[in-house]
């Protein structure tokens, strides 16, 4: 299963605005996700609380004027 997120970098105190990256892991005890940032030149992979990620979805995309979010892709065998 692959979870991709479309989030606001600003809400995570990062430079830039909207961004896409996959999630790689979830830490149940800390309620955090591992974001595999695809812009390696800018940010390495990092852990972020689920609450912070959820808040980053609330920012609207400037072109569509719709909230950001996530996509779950499952491979079927």
C-alpha positions in Angstrom: 0.0 0.0 0.0 1.2 3.5 -0.8 -0.1 6.6 0.8 0.7 9.9 -1.0 0.0 13.3 0.6 -0.6 16.7 -0.9 0.3 19.1 1.9 1.2 22.7 2.7 4.9 23.2 3.4 4.1 26.5 5.1 2.0 24.9 7.8 5.1 22.7 8.7 7.3 25.8 8.9 9.1 24.9 5.6 9.7 27.0 2.6 7.4 26.7 -0.4 3.7 26.0 -0.6 1.9 22.9 -1.9 3.9 19.7 -2.2 3.4 15.9 -2.8 5.3 13.2 -1.0 4.8 9.6 0.0 4.5 8.3 3.6 6.8 5.5 4.5 5.9 4.5 8.1 3.7 5.1 11.1 4.8 5.1 14.7 1.7 4.1 16.8 3.2 5.0 20.2 4.1 8.6 19.1 1.3 9.0 16.5 3.8 10.1 13.9 4.4 9.4 10.2 7.6 9.3 8.2 7.5 11.6 5.2 9.8 10.6 2.4 10.3 14.1 0.9 10.8 13.7 -2.9 12.7 17.0 -3.0 15.9 15.6 -1.4 17.9 18.7 -2.4 15.6 20.7 -0.1 14.5 18.4 2.8 15.6 14.9 3.9 13.0 12.4 5.1 11.4 13.5 8.5 9.0 12.4 11.1 5.9 14.5 11.6 2.9 14.2 13.9 -0.4 13.0 12.4 -2.0 16.2 13.8 0.5 18.4 11.9 0.0 16.5 8.7 -3.8 16.8 9.1 -3.5 20.6 9.6 -1.3 20.9 6.5 -4.2 19.5 4.4 -6.5 22.4 5.4 -4.5 24.9 3.2 -6.2 25.3 -0.2 -4.6 24.8 -3.5 -4.3 28.1 -5.3 -5.4 26.8 -8.7 -8.3 24.5 -7.8 -9.3 26.3 -4.5 -9.8 22.9 -3.0 -8.3 21.5 0.3 -5.2 19.3 0.1 -5.3 15.7 1.2 -4.1 12.1 0.7 -4.4 9.2 -1.7 -4.2 5.5 -0.8 -3.1 3.2 -3.6 -3.3 -0.5 -3.1 -1.8 -3.0 -5.4 -4.1 -5.9 -6.1 -2.7 -9.4 -6.7 
